[in-house]
Structure formats: structure tokens, C-alpha cells
Amino acid sequence: MASSMEKLHSHPSSNPEQIGSISIFELIPIEVIKWTESLPWDQRRYVLSLCYLMCSVSLDKQAEFLDNYTADCLVLKMLRDQAPQELVRKSFKKFHIDQELSNTVLRNYIKQYYIHSAQDLRVQSKFDLEYLEVVLRLINSAEERSSLFNYILGSEIIKMLFQMSWLEHERLYRLQKNQEDFIKNYIKPIQHAHRINGIVVPKHENLFFAKRDFFIKKPNIKGKKLIELVMSTFTTDKIKTLGFLIIRNLDFLTFDYDYIFDPEPECIFFC
């Protein structure tokens, strides 16, 4: 079944212009056709009802259903993927991230990934079919599950950045080899989100002591609000790419915990 599903993912069905010229039976793996034909009529009705519901509900409702229906299976598969787990744990240790890859954490991240993917697809005006394909790829592909581990690591890094003061942002960016890219890709979007959400409110920015006050203030963001900020500020691809770059090279993000989080303020140069 997995090989047929993988074949389905590369099928021209993902191109909406070609869908109309292809028979629906050409899009369905032969194993699925044989299975549905073997069902008695009363059970076929259940399949048809499920298809109808999945096509008619919103992407958020699809995510809720798919989380309940597939999360346990995905968690078991991810727990068996020892290599990416170990790489993520190693990164957590370097960045002082207190997070365990437990069943509950993995399940929550699977649901977050579904919802975040749905939001991205909605913004890009793509078809619901592509979102359902995301689910199938996660179930059937170890490579896709590795991407989900990249997403988990990237999300935890972004959450850490959201909870840092602007002074700590400055200290962190000073350590990076490519400071301009780091500021553009991560610091500026996060500080913009801080501003527009009233988390950090720069008042009288040209006055030194007023500037010092908001600059050293640590944002108080936790739980659902923090996750919403991460998902609204960065796309899934941006977060996965960050996680991938760190897993591939742990020194991609230079990090000195004692220097960055030193409680003693210093002269302010960055704004």
C-alpha cells in the first residue's frame, strides 16, 4: 500500500488543471479499489460518507479529524525513528531547551503541524487535496517524518527567540557569522510581532533610559499565545528549514548561553 501511496503523491492530480481530464479511478491505488469492492454495501456507505465529510468541512476541521484518526499511528512511527530523535535531543541540550520528545509532545506537534500546514495552504490558495497529501506522506514516508522532527526543533528555537529580550537578541545576533541574514530572517520578524501584539512597546525610542527599559524587558509569552505567534509569523517551510540547518550542522546557530542571558545589562547599540 505504501508504494502505491507514494506513487499517488507524484501523480499529476496535484495539478488542478489536469484533474478534470483524468478518471477518478486512475487516481486511486489498485489496492484501495480492491478493498472497497470487497466491502458489503452497508460498509461502502460509511466510506462514501467519510469522503463526503472530508471534502465538505474546513481545513481546521480536517486537521482535527486527522489528528484524532492518525496521531497514534504517527507517534508510534516517530518513536521508532531513533536517529532523528537523537539529533533533536542533542540540539535541545545545546540550546538549553527543556523539552522531552514524549508521546504527548509528539502528538501535540503533529496536530500543530496539521493546522500550520492548513494555514499555509489557505494563504497560498491551494487545493484541499494537497493538505490531505501531507497527511499521507507523513504516514508513509520516513523522510517526511524527519521533516516533522525538523519542524519540532525549528519551532522550539523560534519559541526561545520569541521569549528573549531585544538585548538578548542583540547578543545572539552578534555571535552569528552572517549577522545580516540572521537579523532579516528571524530577529526582525519576531520583533515586529512583539510590536504589533503589544508585547514589547517601544516608547520614546530616542531617549536612552526609555529605550533601555523596553530593550531589556523579557517578553511574557507562554502556552497557546506563544504557539499562535510562531505559526502566524513563520511558515512551516521556514521553520522546517531552520531545524534542518541546525540538525545538519549544530554550529549553524552559534550559541553561548551564559553570554546571551547574562542578567547584567550592557551598552545598547542595536535597535
C-alpha positions in Angstrom: 0.0 0.0 0.0 2.8 2.4 0.9 4.4 2.2 -2.6 1.0 2.9 -4.2 0.5 5.9 -2.0 4.0 7.2 -2.8 3.1 6.9 -6.5 -0.1 8.8 -5.8 1.9 11.7 -4.4 3.8 12.3 -7.6 0.6 11.9 -9.7 -0.4 14.9 -11.9 -3.5 15.0 -9.7 -1.7 17.6 -7.7 -2.0 19.9 -10.7 -5.6 21.2 -10.7 -5.6 21.9 -14.4 -5.1 18.2 -15.2 -7.6 16.8 -12.7 -10.6 17.2 -15.0 -9.1 15.1 -17.7 -8.3 12.1 -15.5 -10.7 9.4 -14.4 -11.1 9.3 -10.6 -10.2 5.6 -10.8 -6.8 6.5 -12.2 -6.0 8.4 -9.1 -6.8 5.6 -6.6 -4.2 2.9 -5.8 -5.4 -0.5 -7.1 -5.2 -1.9 -3.5 -7.8 0.7 -2.4 -10.1 -0.2 -5.3 -9.9 -3.9 -4.5 -10.5 -3.2 -0.8 -13.6 -1.1 -1.4 -15.0 -3.5 -3.9 -14.7 -6.3 -1.3 -16.8 -4.3 1.2 -20.5 -5.1 1.6 -22.8 -2.2 0.6 -23.6 -1.1 4.2 -19.8 -0.6 4.8 -19.3 1.2 1.5 -21.8 3.7 2.6 -19.6 4.6 5.5 -16.6 5.1 3.2 -18.8 7.4 1.0 -20.0 9.3 4.0 -16.4 9.8 5.2 -15.3 11.0 1.7 -18.2 13.5 1.6 -17.5 14.9 5.1 -13.7 15.3 4.4 -14.5 17.2 1.2 -17.1 19.5 2.8 -15.5 20.6 6.1 -13.0 23.4 6.6 -9.3 22.7 6.7 -9.3 23.2 10.5 -11.9 20.5 10.9 -9.9 18.3 8.6 -6.9 18.8 10.9 -9.0 18.0 14.0 -10.3 14.8 12.4 -6.9 13.7 11.0 -5.3 14.3 14.4 -7.8 12.0 16.2 -7.6 9.4 13.4 -3.9 9.2 12.6 -1.9 10.7 15.5 -1.5 7.5 17.5 -0.1 5.7 14.4 2.2 8.6 13.6 3.5 8.8 17.2 4.4 5.1 17.2 6.2 5.5 13.8 8.1 8.6 15.1 9.1 6.9 18.3 10.8 4.2 16.2 12.8 6.8 14.2 15.7 6.8 16.7 18.3 8.7 14.6 16.3 12.0 14.1 15.1 11.9 17.7 18.7 11.7 19.0 19.7 14.7 16.7 16.8 16.8 18.1 17.7 15.9 21.7 21.3 16.8 21.1 20.2 20.2 19.8 17.8 20.7 22.7 20.8 20.2 25.1 23.0 22.7 23.2 20.3 25.4 23.3 19.2 24.7 26.9 15.7 23.8 25.7 13.8 21.9 28.4 11.6 19.7 26.2 11.1 15.9 26.1 10.0 14.1 22.9 7.3 12.3 24.8 4.1 10.8 23.3 2.1 13.9 24.4 4.6 16.3 23.0 4.8 14.5 19.7 1.0 14.2 19.4 0.7 18.0 20.1 3.2 18.8 17.5 1.5 16.5 14.9 -1.7 18.5 15.4 0.2 21.8 15.3 1.8 20.7 12.1 -1.5 19.8 10.5 -3.0 23.2 11.5 0.0 25.2 10.5 0.1 23.4 7.1 -3.6 24.2 6.6 -3.0 27.8 7.3 -0.1 28.0 4.8 -2.2 26.3 2.1 -5.1 28.7 2.8 -2.8 31.7 2.4 -1.4 30.2 -0.8 -4.9 29.5 -2.1 -4.1 25.9 -2.8 -6.5 22.9 -3.0 -7.5 20.9 0.0 -6.2 17.7 -1.8 -2.6 18.9 -1.2 -3.3 19.2 2.5 -4.6 15.6 2.7 -1.5 14.5 0.8 0.6 16.0 3.6 -1.0 13.5 6.0 -0.5 10.6 3.6 3.2 11.5 3.2 3.7 11.7 7.0 2.2 8.2 7.5 4.1 6.5 4.6 7.4 8.3 4.4 10.3 8.2 6.9 11.7 11.2 5.1 8.6 13.2 5.7 8.6 12.3 9.4 12.2 13.5 9.5 10.9 16.8 8.2 8.4 16.8 11.1 11.4 16.4 13.5 13.0 19.4 11.8 9.8 21.3 12.3 9.7 20.4 16.0 13.3 21.6 16.5 12.8 24.8 14.5 9.6 25.6 16.4 11.4 25.2 19.8 14.2 27.5 18.6 11.7 30.1 17.4 9.8 29.9 20.7 13.0 30.5 22.5 13.7 33.6 20.4 10.2 35.0 21.0 10.8 34.8 24.7 14.1 36.6 24.6 14.5 40.4 25.3 15.7 42.6 22.5 19.0 42.9 24.3 19.4 39.1 24.3 18.5 39.3 20.5 21.4 41.7 20.1 23.8 39.4 21.9 22.7 36.4 19.9 23.0 38.1 16.6 26.5 39.4 17.4 27.6 35.7 17.6 26.4 34.8 14.2 28.7 34.5 11.2 26.1 36.0 8.8 24.5 38.6 11.0 22.6 40.4 8.3 20.7 37.3 7.2 20.0 36.2 10.8 18.5 39.6 11.6 16.5 39.7 8.4 15.1 36.1 8.6 14.5 35.8 12.4 15.1 38.8 14.6 13.1 41.4 12.6 10.0 39.3 12.1 9.9 38.4 15.8 10.5 42.0 17.0 7.8 43.1 14.5 5.4 40.6 16.1 6.4 41.8 19.5 5.5 45.4 18.5 2.1 44.8 16.7 0.9 42.5 19.5 1.9 44.9 22.3 4.4 42.5 23.9 7.3 45.0 23.6 6.2 48.6 23.3 9.0 50.9 22.3 8.1 54.4 23.7 10.3 57.4 23.3 12.9 55.3 21.4 15.3 58.2 21.1 15.5 58.7 24.9 18.3 56.5 26.3 16.6 55.5 29.6 13.2 54.9 28.0 14.9 52.8 25.3 16.9 50.9 27.9 13.6 49.9 29.7 11.9 48.3 26.8 15.1 46.9 25.4 15.9 44.7 28.4 12.3 43.7 29.1 11.8 39.9 28.8 8.5 39.2 26.9 6.0 37.2 29.0 4.6 34.8 26.3 3.6 31.2 27.1 1.3 28.4 26.0 -1.2 28.9 23.3 -0.3 32.5 22.6 3.3 31.6 22.0 2.3 28.9 19.5 0.0 31.2 17.7 2.7 33.8 17.3 5.1 31.2 15.9 2.6 30.0 13.4 1.4 33.4 12.3 5.0 34.8 11.9 6.7 32.0 10.2 5.6 29.4 7.6 6.1 25.7 8.1 8.8 25.7 5.4 10.7 28.4 7.2 10.6 26.6 10.5 11.5 23.2 8.9 14.4 24.8 7.1 15.8 26.2 10.4 15.5 22.9 12.1 17.1 21.1 9.1 20.1 23.5 9.0 20.7 23.1 12.7 20.4 19.3 12.6 22.8 19.2 9.6 25.3 21.5 11.3 24.9 22.1 15.0 27.2 25.2 14.7 24.8 26.8 12.1 23.4 28.8 15.0 26.3 30.0 17.3 25.0 29.9 20.9 26.6 31.0 24.2 24.0 30.7 26.9 26.0 32.5 29.7 26.8 35.4 27.4 23.3 35.8 25.9 21.4 35.5 29.1 23.8 37.4 31.4 21.5 39.4 33.7 23.8 42.4 33.7 22.7 45.0 31.0 25.4 46.5 28.8 25.6 49.4 26.4 22.9 49.3 23.8 23.9 49.6 20.2 21.2 47.6 18.4 17.8 48.9 17.6 
